[in-house]
Amino acid sequence: MECVVIILDVVLTHKDYKLKLKMLLTKTNNENFSLDVLRLWFSRIILYILLFLFSFGVFHHIILVFGPSSYDMTSARYMISALIQSEAAILAIIVTMSLVAVELASGSYSVRMIDLLKVYNPDFWILMVIYIASMIYSLFVLKSITDKSTVQMQLRISFAFHFGVYSLLVLFPYLFRTLNMLKPSTLLNIQAMKLNAKNITTAIGSDADRIQENDPIQPIVDIISSSLLKHDFETTRNGLNIIGMRAKEIFMNSDLEITEQKIIANYIFSRLARFGKFTLNHGDEDATFIVIRNLEVLWKELEKNDPGNSVLQASSSLEQIGIVASDMHQRDVLSTVINHLFDIGHKALDKGYDRETLKVIDSLASIGFSCIDKRTDSWIVEDIVQGIGKLGIKASKSGQASSASQAPASMNALKVSLELVDTPEYRRLYRKAEKTSQSIHQK
């Protein structure tokens, strides 16, 4: 198997082949011809060819040492006839087993797995070709056998027997891969092959009724959502990390235009934020932290090429998660979101991103309104008030007008909400918000 991978890497990394593959990819919109699919099919075909050569060599040597010098024609007829019937029965079992595997995968995760397994399971189609070719050739040999033995007929019979042995040996890699295909990690890795900039832009540009069908992230979300409901934390974690890893690779691609990068970033961040809300609604705090961690990796990667957009995407996605966290009274998630937003706003002010910091302040205020409405612990609301105050003071000192004006406006809005809650802690926070607002104006 290692030899196959080495041969594949050498071929596909050669400049001429790479150029031809890229030309092929630009000429078609069909996902079946993506580079990852070509690699997969090429490696599996090479594996079965090597197995073909190996089995023929070993079996031929065994026949020469232990086998008969020639075949009896009557015995050959019976043997080939039995071989054809056996291969037909095995082929029926293969088809049945493959359909059961597809049914299990689609029933456990998503019906999208049916189309996925058709393209990313080359072993099934290779095996079908091998068995059909073997049966057709054996039928041809069976029909041409006469009572008179000739050298040519002996070679045909020998080749039919060799082909029959090979058709039995190829069952082992097929069975191994089919069983492996039922593992969630394998399905996730297969689906991840489709998660690239081209497929994302194609999905975004699709008609409204085809967006879900072309969405490369949705099948992964289907798998991890199903796993989350089954309390399969490992699959959930792997799926989220795969999305984060593939998205990071997209942002690392310097060939993307700024407009295209903004569209893709908005798509990925919104999808992760949506799943973050889903994890909170189902009470899986650990999965939410994995979503936040992947978001953090992505906004830091996006920051290298588009710092302003990274601030906007991070604040928007964290705001969505923070609001749901306040609804579900997830204090740890809320604290993490607030700290991230404050750090993002602080760094944005250092770099002079005034309008982007305005969005961060607005996100903090939105989470604050939700926390007050749900009567969240006062220390969380206090963190929000302090965060907005510090950002406002810093913006005022550095002369960044938009953020400096947004901070007291958000603080005054929070004061109105705090005034409606008649508890000692919230009354104290009201006075603190009023004092902080005044200090921002004084700066």
Buried (B, 14 or more C-beta within 10 A) or exposed (E): EEEBEEBBEEBBEEEEEEEEBEEEBEEEEEBEBBBBBBBBBBBBEBBBEBBBEEBBEEBBEEBEEEBEEEBEBEEBBEBBEEBBEBBEEBBEEBBEBBEEBBEEBBEBBBEBBEBBBEBBBBBBBBBBEBBEEBBEBBBEBBEEBEEEBEEEBBEBBBBBBBBBBBBBBBBEBBEEBBEEBBEBBBBBBBBBBBBBBBBBBBBBEBEEEEBEEBBBBBBBBBBBBBBBEEEBBEBBBBBBBBBBEBBBEBBEEEEBEEEBBBBBBBBBBBBBBBBBBBBBEBEBBEBBBBBBBBBBBBBEBBBEBBBBBBBBBBBBBBBBBBBBBBBBBBBEBBBBBBEBBBBBBBBBBEEEBBBBBBBBBBBBBBBBBBBBBEEBBBEBBBBBBBBBBBBBBBBBEBEBEBBBBBBBBBBEBBBEBBEEBEEEBBEEBBEBBBEBBEBBEEE
